[in-house]
Amino acid sequence: MHWEGDWVSPGVYRLVNDGTHTAHDVSATVTVDDEQIRRSSPRIDGGDGLTFDFPEARRKYASERRERHERRRQAGVFPPVSYFPAFHHIEERAYWKTALGTPQQHVDSTNLAGLGDFG
């Protein structure tokens, strides 16, 4: 079983059971920078997942988007100012059991993550 996480809208992160089997007694934690959200579910079928709402990440995303827009606006007719995106730490941890009760875990962490690309 494999888990895949990604932003689905500003401040909303989805961790999906990317496998074909059902995960039982799921407990998952996603951390974005200093903001940590924990969710649980008795079962998550393959293709389904848990949704995490991050208000601080939503605020940061909006601020970073305004900054990018302002840099482009200020560039005017001049070549665009180089923009280096802000990188964020995102960590996913999921613990579950198989149908036979075998404990499993998923841990993934990156320090070079963005907060989504929503135009």
ZISULGI-V268365 format. One record per residue. N is the residue number from 1. RES is the residue in three letters. OMEGA is omega in whole degrees, 0 to 359 (NA if undefined). Layout:
n-><N;N>
res-><RES;RES>
omega-><OMEGA;OMEGA>
//
This chain:
n-><1;2;3;4;5;6;7;8;9;10;11;12;13;14;15;16;17;18;19;20;21;22;23;24;25;26;27;28;29;30;31;32;33;34;35;36;37;38;39;40;41;42;43;44;45;46;47;48;49;50;51;52;53;54;55;56;57;58;59;60;61;62;63;64;65;66;67;68;69;70;71;72;73;74;75;76;77;78;79;80;81;82;83;84;85;86;87;88;89;90;91;92;93;94;95;96;97;98;99;100;101;102;103;104;105;106;107;108;109;110;111;112;113;114;115;116;117;118;119>
res-><MET;HIS;TRP;GLU;GLY;ASP;TRP;VAL;SER;PRO;GLY;VAL;TYR;ARG;LEU;VAL;ASN;ASP;GLY;THR;HIS;THR;ALA;HIS;ASP;VAL;SER;ALA;THR;VAL;THR;VAL;ASP;ASP;GLU;GLN;ILE;ARG;ARG;SER;SER;PRO;ARG;ILE;ASP;GLY;GLY;ASP;GLY;LEU;THR;PHE;ASP;PHE;PRO;GLU;ALA;ARG;ARG;LYS;TYR;ALA;SER;GLU;ARG;ARG;GLU;ARG;HIS;GLU;ARG;ARG;ARG;GLN;ALA;GLY;VAL;PHE;PRO;PRO;VAL;SER;TYR;PHE;PRO;ALA;PHE;HIS;HIS;ILE;GLU;GLU;ARG;ALA;TYR;TRP;LYS;THR;ALA;LEU;GLY;THR;PRO;GLN;GLN;HIS;VAL;ASP;SER;THR;ASN;LEU;ALA;GLY;LEU;GLY;ASP;PHE;GLY>
omega-><183;179;181;180;177;176;177;173;182;178;182;184;181;176;189;170;186;180;180;182;178;174;183;178;185;172;183;177;173;179;175;186;181;183;184;179;179;177;176;179;179;178;175;180;175;181;178;181;179;180;183;179;183;181;181;177;177;179;179;179;180;179;179;179;177;180;178;180;180;178;178;181;181;181;178;182;179;177;181;176;177;179;175;183;174;178;183;177;176;178;176;174;177;178;181;176;174;178;179;177;180;179;179;176;174;176;178;184;175;177;183;184;171;180;179;178;187;175;NA>
//
